[in-house]
Amino acid sequence: MSGPADATMNVEWAWLLLIGAGLLEIVWAVALKQADGLTRFWPSVIGVTAMLASGVLLTFTLRVLPVGTAYSIWVGIGAVGVAVAGMLAFDEGTSLARIMCLALILSGVVGLRWLET
């Protein structure tokens, strides 16, 4: 039985792994915020582990997806997710302009996915 890392990975698997990699990017960024400069053990472990896992998943997607598309979507998911997490969990500024800018990033991510064949 072939798995997601198989050389014959299909496009659907690649997109699912890319979404997972983007979500793990959010996890590692938030965990490293909580790690307080890597001085707190468990947030540091979670952050570094999620970072490695995110990179590995991204690497698998690059077997199938174009690097420009995959990397842009990976970064976009992470950027929007971390910004939203910052607004919700860390009382970072929330303004209409900031939300509109995040919506532009999100529209770019959706557009890249929609245009990719």
Backbone as a printed PyTorch tensor [residue, N CA C, xyz], in Angstrom:
tensor([[[  0.8510,  -1.1840,   0.0000],
         [  0.0000,   0.0000,   0.0000],
         [  0.8840,   1.2310,   0.0000]],

        [[  0.5930,   2.1650,  -0.8520],
         [  1.4140,   3.3640,  -0.9360],
         [  0.8810,   4.4390,   0.0050]],

        [[  1.7940,   5.2230,   0.5380],
         [  1.4400,   6.2910,   1.4610],
         [  1.6830,   7.6370,   0.8330]],

        [[  1.5090,   8.7020,   1.6040],
         [  1.6460,  10.0450,   1.0680],
         [  3.0540,  10.3600,   0.5910]],

        [[  4.0740,   9.6480,   1.0790],
         [  5.4400,   9.9320,   0.6720],
         [  5.8500,   9.1520,  -0.5690]],

        [[  4.9630,   8.3060,  -1.0620],
         [  5.2550,   7.4960,  -2.2320],
         [  5.5100,   8.3910,  -3.4410]],

        [[  6.4300,   7.9770,  -4.2920],
         [  6.7900,   8.7700,  -5.4660],
         [  5.6030,   8.9590,  -6.4130]],

        [[  4.5930,   8.1220,  -6.2890],
         [  3.4240,   8.2360,  -7.1510],
         [  2.2930,   9.0010,  -6.4650]],

        [[  2.6370,   9.8270,  -5.5000],
         [  1.6230,  10.5900,  -4.7700],
         [  0.7520,  11.3700,  -5.7600]],

        [[ -0.5440,  11.3320,  -5.5310],
         [ -1.4240,  12.0590,  -6.4280],
         [ -1.6040,  13.5020,  -5.9500]],

        [[ -2.2040,  14.2780,  -6.8030],
         [ -2.3570,  15.7090,  -6.5470],
         [ -3.2280,  15.9660,  -5.3160]],

        [[ -4.2690,  15.1680,  -5.1160],
         [ -5.1480,  15.3780,  -3.9640],
         [ -4.3770,  15.2070,  -2.6600]],

        [[ -3.5370,  14.1720,  -2.5920],
         [ -2.7040,  13.9590,  -1.4030],
         [ -1.7800,  15.1440,  -1.1940]],

        [[ -1.2030,  15.6260,  -2.2690],
         [ -0.2640,  16.7450,  -2.1700],
         [ -0.9490,  17.9760,  -1.5810]],

        [[ -2.1620,  18.2570,  -2.0330],
         [ -2.8810,  19.4270,  -1.5030],
         [ -3.2370,  19.2310,  -0.0330]],

        [[ -3.6410,  18.0270,   0.3470],
         [ -3.9500,  17.7620,   1.7580],
         [ -2.7010,  17.9120,   2.6290]],

        [[ -1.5850,  17.3960,   2.1440],
         [ -0.3360,  17.5320,   2.9010],
         [  0.0910,  18.9900,   2.9920]],

        [[ -0.1320,  19.7440,   1.9330],
         [  0.2330,  21.1590,   1.9500],
         [ -0.6040,  21.9280,   2.9690]],

        [[ -1.8760,  21.6350,   3.0410],
         [ -2.7290,  22.2730,   4.0530],
         [ -2.2450,  21.8920,   5.4490]],

        [[ -1.9340,  20.6180,   5.6500],
         [ -1.3970,  20.1780,   6.9320],
         [ -0.0990,  20.8740,   7.2730]],

        [[  0.7820,  21.0320,   6.2900],
         [  2.0490,  21.7230,   6.5150],
         [  1.8110,  23.1790,   6.9160]],

        [[  0.8500,  23.8190,   6.2690],
         [  0.5170,  25.2030,   6.6160],
         [ -0.0530,  25.3240,   8.0140]],

        [[ -0.8890,  24.3800,   8.4030],
         [ -1.4570,  24.3930,   9.7540],
         [ -0.3690,  24.1500,  10.8030]],

        [[  0.5710,  23.2790,  10.4780],
         [  1.6910,  23.0490,  11.4070],
         [  2.5850,  24.2770,  11.5180]],

        [[  2.6440,  25.0850,  10.4650],
         [  3.3960,  26.3280,  10.5420],
         [  2.7810,  27.2610,  11.5850]],

        [[  1.4670,  27.2730,  11.6570],
         [  0.7850,  28.0680,  12.6770],
         [  1.1440,  27.5380,  14.0630]],

        [[  1.1000,  26.2190,  14.2170],
         [  1.4210,  25.5930,  15.5050],
         [  2.8210,  25.9670,  15.9590]],

        [[  3.8080,  25.8330,  15.0530],
         [  5.1790,  26.0900,  15.5070],
         [  5.4040,  27.5500,  15.8330]],

        [[  4.8010,  28.4610,  15.0910],
         [  4.9940,  29.8790,  15.3840],
         [  4.3780,  30.2480,  16.7400]],

        [[  3.1800,  29.7610,  17.0020],
         [  2.5250,  30.0500,  18.2780],
         [  3.2760,  29.3830,  19.4310]],

        [[  3.7290,  28.1560,  19.2150],
         [  4.4860,  27.4490,  20.2620],
         [  5.7860,  28.1740,  20.5770]],

        [[  6.4710,  28.6680,  19.5540],
         [  7.7200,  29.3880,  19.8180],
         [  7.4620,  30.7240,  20.5110]],

        [[  6.3210,  31.3290,  20.2700],
         [  5.9380,  32.5250,  21.0400],
         [  5.8230,  32.1560,  22.5140]],

        [[  5.2020,  31.0200,  22.7760],
         [  5.0240,  30.5550,  24.1560],
         [  6.3310,  30.0530,  24.7680]],

        [[  7.3070,  29.6900,  23.9360],
         [  8.5710,  29.1320,  24.4280],
         [  9.4600,  30.1860,  25.0720]],

        [[  9.1380,  31.4520,  24.8720],
         [  9.8640,  32.5560,  25.5160],
         [ 11.3700,  32.4390,  25.2660]],

        [[ 11.7320,  32.4790,  23.9780],
         [ 13.1510,  32.3920,  23.6300],
         [ 13.7640,  31.0250,  23.8940]],

        [[ 12.9820,  29.9880,  23.7220],
         [ 13.3800,  28.5920,  23.9640],
         [ 13.7630,  28.3300,  25.4210]],

        [[ 13.2280,  29.1180,  26.3310],
         [ 13.5060,  28.9060,  27.7530],
         [ 12.4560,  28.0290,  28.4310]],

        [[ 11.3500,  27.7750,  27.7650],
         [ 10.3180,  26.8930,  28.3100],
         [ 10.3460,  25.5980,  27.4950]],

        [[ 10.5290,  24.4810,  28.2090],
         [ 10.8170,  23.2040,  27.5500],
         [  9.7170,  22.7290,  26.6170]],

        [[  8.5020,  22.5280,  27.1070],
         [  7.4660,  21.9040,  26.2840],
         [  7.0380,  22.7660,  25.1090]],

        [[  6.8330,  24.0550,  25.2910],
         [  6.5360,  24.8590,  24.0930],
         [  7.6770,  24.8230,  23.0710]],

        [[  8.9120,  24.7550,  23.5520],
         [ 10.0600,  24.6540,  22.6380],
         [ 10.0300,  23.3450,  21.8760]],

        [[  9.7740,  22.2530,  22.5730],
         [  9.7130,  20.9380,  21.9300],
         [  8.5900,  20.9050,  20.9000]],

        [[  7.4290,  21.4040,  21.2720],
         [  6.2900,  21.4330,  20.3480],
         [  6.6210,  22.2920,  19.1370]],

        [[  7.1980,  23.4550,  19.3580],
         [  7.5350,  24.3540,  18.2600],
         [  8.5330,  23.7540,  17.2910]],

        [[  9.6090,  23.2150,  17.8050],
         [ 10.6400,  22.6440,  16.9350],
         [ 10.1150,  21.4050,  16.2150]],

        [[  9.3510,  20.5730,  16.9080],
         [  8.7830,  19.3710,  16.2870],
         [  7.7990,  19.7440,  15.1780]],

        [[  6.9340,  20.7070,  15.4490],
         [  5.9670,  21.1380,  14.4330],
         [  6.6880,  21.7750,  13.2470]],

        [[  7.7820,  22.4920,  13.5120],
         [  8.5480,  23.1110,  12.4340],
         [  9.1370,  22.0470,  11.5100]],

        [[  9.7340,  21.0260,  12.1030],
         [ 10.3060,  19.9370,  11.3080],
         [  9.2240,  19.1930,  10.5290]],

        [[  8.1270,  18.8940,  11.1850],
         [  7.0340,  18.1780,  10.5140],
         [  6.4630,  19.0080,   9.3690]],

        [[  6.3190,  20.3010,   9.5740],
         [  5.8050,  21.1830,   8.5300],
         [  6.7320,  21.1770,   7.3200]],

        [[  8.0230,  21.2740,   7.5660],
         [  8.9940,  21.2410,   6.4780],
         [  9.0000,  19.9260,   5.7280]],

        [[  8.8680,  18.8340,   6.4570],
         [  8.8320,  17.5110,   5.8200],
         [  7.5900,  17.3820,   4.9320]],

        [[  6.4430,  17.7990,   5.4460],
         [  5.2250,  17.7200,   4.6360],
         [  5.3320,  18.5960,   3.3940]],

        [[  5.8850,  19.7960,   3.5530],
         [  6.0780,  20.6680,   2.4010],
         [  6.9760,  19.9880,   1.3690]],

        [[  8.0320,  19.3550,   1.8390],
         [  8.9600,  18.6610,   0.9390],
         [  8.2420,  17.5860,   0.1350]],

        [[  7.3640,  16.8240,   0.7700],
         [  6.6160,  15.7920,   0.0510],
         [  5.7330,  16.4060,  -1.0380]],

        [[  5.1090,  17.5560,  -0.7350],
         [  4.2180,  18.1750,  -1.7310],
         [  4.9810,  18.6450,  -2.9590]],

        [[  6.2540,  18.9710,  -2.7670],
         [  7.0490,  19.4830,  -3.8860],
         [  7.3550,  18.4160,  -4.9300]],

        [[  7.0780,  17.1540,  -4.6050],
         [  7.2020,  16.0930,  -5.6060],
         [  6.1430,  16.2400,  -6.6820]],

        [[  5.0300,  16.8950,  -6.3510],
         [  3.8830,  16.9590,  -7.2480],
         [  3.5380,  18.3940,  -7.6480]],

        [[  3.5860,  19.2990,  -6.6890],
         [  3.1490,  20.6760,  -6.9380],
         [  4.3250,  21.5740,  -7.3100]],

        [[  4.0690,  22.6100,  -8.1010],
         [  5.1310,  23.5640,  -8.4240],
         [  5.6160,  24.2770,  -7.1560]],

        [[  6.9110,  24.4990,  -7.0660],
         [  7.4980,  25.0690,  -5.8550],
         [  6.9320,  26.4590,  -5.5480]],

        [[  6.7460,  27.2850,  -6.5510],
         [  6.2240,  28.6330,  -6.3100],
         [  4.8270,  28.6200,  -5.7240]],

        [[  3.9940,  27.7560,  -6.2520],
         [  2.6230,  27.6380,  -5.7530],
         [  2.6060,  27.0500,  -4.3520]],

        [[  3.3040,  25.9450,  -4.1630],
         [  3.2930,  25.2650,  -2.8630],
         [  3.8550,  26.1640,  -1.7700]],

        [[  4.9860,  26.7890,  -2.0310],
         [  5.6080,  27.6260,  -1.0030],
         [  4.7310,  28.8360,  -0.6820]],

        [[  4.1690,  29.4610,  -1.7020],
         [  3.3100,  30.6260,  -1.4700],
         [  2.0920,  30.2700,  -0.6420]],

        [[  1.4910,  29.1390,  -0.9270],
         [  0.3130,  28.7170,  -0.1680],
         [  0.7100,  28.3400,   1.2540]],

        [[  1.8270,  27.6460,   1.4190],
         [  2.3300,  27.2720,   2.7510],
         [  2.5470,  28.5160,   3.6090]],

        [[  3.2380,  29.4810,   3.0450],
         [  3.5070,  30.7230,   3.7740],
         [  2.2060,  31.4860,   4.0360]],

        [[  1.3170,  31.5140,   3.0500],
         [  0.0570,  32.2440,   3.2160],
         [ -0.8080,  31.6760,   4.3180]],

        [[ -0.9380,  30.3470,   4.3520],
         [ -1.7110,  29.7100,   5.4270],
         [ -1.0910,  30.0590,   6.7760]],

        [[  0.2210,  29.9430,   6.8650],
         [  0.9100,  30.2520,   8.1130],
         [  0.7590,  31.7050,   8.5130]],

        [[  0.9510,  32.6120,   7.5650],
         [  0.8900,  34.0380,   7.8680],
         [ -0.4990,  34.4520,   8.3610]],

        [[ -1.5160,  34.0430,   7.6450],
         [ -2.8810,  34.3930,   8.0450],
         [ -3.2270,  33.7250,   9.3710]],

        [[ -2.8890,  32.4540,   9.5020],
         [ -3.2120,  31.7330,  10.7370],
         [ -2.5220,  32.3110,  11.9590]],

        [[ -1.2490,  32.6490,  11.8300],
         [ -0.5140,  33.2090,  12.9670],
         [ -1.0340,  34.6040,  13.2950]],

        [[ -1.3480,  35.3930,  12.2850],
         [ -1.8890,  36.7280,  12.5490],
         [ -3.2360,  36.6450,  13.2740]],

        [[ -4.0810,  35.7350,  12.8410],
         [ -5.3850,  35.5530,  13.5070],
         [ -5.1760,  35.0330,  14.9280]],

        [[ -4.2680,  34.0770,  15.1080],
         [ -3.9750,  33.5670,  16.4530],
         [ -3.4590,  34.7000,  17.3440]],

        [[ -2.6140,  35.5480,  16.7910],
         [ -2.1060,  36.6720,  17.5640],
         [ -3.2160,  37.6190,  17.9960]],

        [[ -4.1490,  37.8730,  17.1040],
         [ -5.2660,  38.7600,  17.4450],
         [ -6.1710,  38.1370,  18.5020]],

        [[ -6.4170,  36.8320,  18.3760],
         [ -7.3470,  36.1630,  19.2880],
         [ -6.7220,  35.7870,  20.6280]],

        [[ -5.4880,  35.2930,  20.6030],
         [ -4.8850,  34.7360,  21.8160],
         [ -3.9180,  35.6840,  22.5120]],

        [[ -3.3630,  36.6410,  21.7830],
         [ -2.3120,  37.4740,  22.3670],
         [ -2.6480,  38.9660,  22.3610]],

        [[ -3.9070,  39.2810,  22.1370],
         [ -4.3640,  40.6740,  22.1350],
         [ -3.5530,  41.5730,  21.2150]],

        [[ -3.1280,  41.0340,  20.0750],
         [ -2.4530,  41.8640,  19.0870],
         [ -3.5020,  42.7030,  18.3710]],

        [[ -3.0970,  43.8170,  17.8590],
         [ -4.0260,  44.7710,  17.2660],
         [ -4.9310,  44.1810,  16.2060]],

        [[ -6.1820,  44.5990,  16.2730],
         [ -7.1770,  44.2060,  15.2840],
         [ -7.7680,  45.4850,  14.7110]],

        [[ -7.6310,  45.6450,  13.4350],
         [ -8.2170,  46.8040,  12.7740],
         [ -8.8010,  46.3480,  11.4440]],

        [[ -9.6480,  47.1750,  10.8990],
         [-10.2490,  46.8540,   9.6140],
         [ -9.1640,  46.7360,   8.5430]],

        [[ -8.1820,  47.6170,   8.5790],
         [ -7.1040,  47.5730,   7.5940],
         [ -6.3160,  46.2660,   7.7080]],

        [[ -6.0240,  45.8390,   8.9220],
         [ -5.2770,  44.5890,   9.1120],
         [ -6.0750,  43.3860,   8.6100]],

        [[ -7.3420,  43.3600,   8.9300],
         [ -8.2010,  42.2650,   8.4770],
         [ -8.3140,  42.2660,   6.9560]],

        [[ -8.3910,  43.4260,   6.3570],
         [ -8.4580,  43.5050,   4.8930],
         [ -7.1580,  42.9970,   4.2610]],

        [[ -6.0370,  43.3350,   4.8470],
         [ -4.7550,  42.8420,   4.3220],
         [ -4.6700,  41.3210,   4.4360]],

        [[ -5.1180,  40.7730,   5.5590],
         [ -5.1380,  39.3170,   5.7110],
         [ -6.0800,  38.6760,   4.7000]],

        [[ -7.1990,  39.3440,   4.4260],
         [ -8.1350,  38.8350,   3.4180],
         [ -7.4800,  38.8260,   2.0330]],

        [[ -6.6500,  39.8120,   1.7530],
         [ -5.9300,  39.8250,   0.4780],
         [ -4.9700,  38.6460,   0.3760]],

        [[ -4.2580,  38.3620,   1.4720],
         [ -3.3570,  37.1990,   1.4690],
         [ -4.1680,  35.9270,   1.2510]],

        [[ -5.2610,  35.8030,   1.9800],
         [ -6.1120,  34.6140,   1.8510],
         [ -6.6680,  34.4820,   0.4340]],

        [[ -7.0530,  35.5990,  -0.1790],
         [ -7.5640,  35.5270,  -1.5530],
         [ -6.4550,  35.0910,  -2.5090]],

        [[ -5.2230,  35.4840,  -2.2390],
         [ -4.1050,  35.0200,  -3.0500],
         [ -3.8880,  33.5280,  -2.9220]],

        [[ -3.9960,  33.0230,  -1.7000],
         [ -3.8460,  31.5810,  -1.4640],
         [ -4.9390,  30.8110,  -2.1970]],

        [[ -6.1710,  31.2640,  -2.0530],
         [ -7.2860,  30.5950,  -2.7220],
         [ -7.1270,  30.7000,  -4.2420]],

        [[ -6.7110,  31.8610,  -4.7060],
         [ -6.5120,  32.0540,  -6.1430],
         [ -5.4460,  31.1300,  -6.6940]],

        [[ -4.3230,  30.9920,  -5.9810],
         [ -3.2770,  30.0910,  -6.4430],
         [ -3.7660,  28.6530,  -6.4960]],

        [[ -4.5320,  28.2500,  -5.5050],
         [ -5.0750,  26.8850,  -5.5020],
         [ -6.0520,  26.6940,  -6.6530]],

        [[ -6.8900,  27.6810,  -6.8590],
         [ -7.9160,  27.5790,  -7.8840],
         [ -7.3070,  27.5570,  -9.2800]],

        [[ -6.2450,  28.3250,  -9.4900],
         [ -5.6160,  28.4030, -10.7980],
         [ -4.7060,  27.2160, -11.0940]],

        [[ -4.2270,  26.5470, -10.0470],
         [ -3.3110,  25.4180, -10.2440],
         [ -4.0640,  24.2270, -10.8070]],

        [[ -3.5360,  23.6630, -11.8590],
         [ -4.2040,  22.4970, -12.4480],
         [ -3.4230,  21.2360, -12.1940]]])
